[in-house]
Amino acid sequence: MNEYEMVLKNISALAEEIIGICAESGLKISAAESCTGGMISAALTSVSGSSAVIELGVCAYSNRIKQELLKVSEDTLRDCTEYSVRCAEEMARGVMRLAGADYGISTSGIAGPSGATECDPVGTVYIGFADSGKSFAARHVFEPQQGAGYSARDFIRAASAEKALEILRKEIVERFRH
């Protein structure tokens, strides 16, 4: 099994675990995805019983949608761009509020092969998280990899979805430890 296949397998396992915990606890999830283009929502909704958990999945690829639907501020998009911690955090809060969900998760970044900047190379992805008590985002850089049957872009998108699901699972589990 190559690394891409391992990432896809892990995405499925994470989605199943998250849906199981949330369904048992009555928790709701929402996702706002840019560079992952719905991969997180697709992984979560592929699990039987996800309809009790998933409130909303938005593929917010354009800045107009980020601003109008998710309420990412014009200042954030102008001063920080869509490739920023601030944008990812605002996306996560915005989708959570829009859905009335317990959790919001978001991704925005550069899957390539174009779009890189001096500060943000291809593979740079910002992942945001929000719940009723906090919100945060972080910058992650995924090394572009490609192989038989998948491109570097495919790998970056999948690795980003995997990382977002890992963050979501960690935060959900943390909630029950306190």
ZIBEL-V77368 format. One line per field, one symbol per residue. phi: phi as a letter, one per 40 degrees, with the letter a starting at -180 (. if undefined). psi: psi as a letter, one per 20 degrees, with the letter a starting at -180 (. if undefined). A space follows every 50 residues. Layout:
BEGIN
phi = ???
psi = ???
END
This chain:
BEGIN
phi = .cccccccccdcccccccccccccbgcbbbbbbbccfhcccccccccdgc ccbccabbcccccccdccccgccdcccccbgccadccccccccccccdcg ccbbbabaabcgcbgcbccbcdhcbbbbbaacbaaaaacbbbcdbaacga cccdcccccccccccccdcdcccddccb
psi = prhghgghghggggggggggghghikqqqqpopehikjhgggggiippih iigpgpppnmhqhghggggikpqhgghghhrimqggghghgggghgggik rhqpqqqpaniairiqrhhnrpippppqqqahirqrrqpqopppqqaoiq rhgggggghggggghggggghgghhii.
END
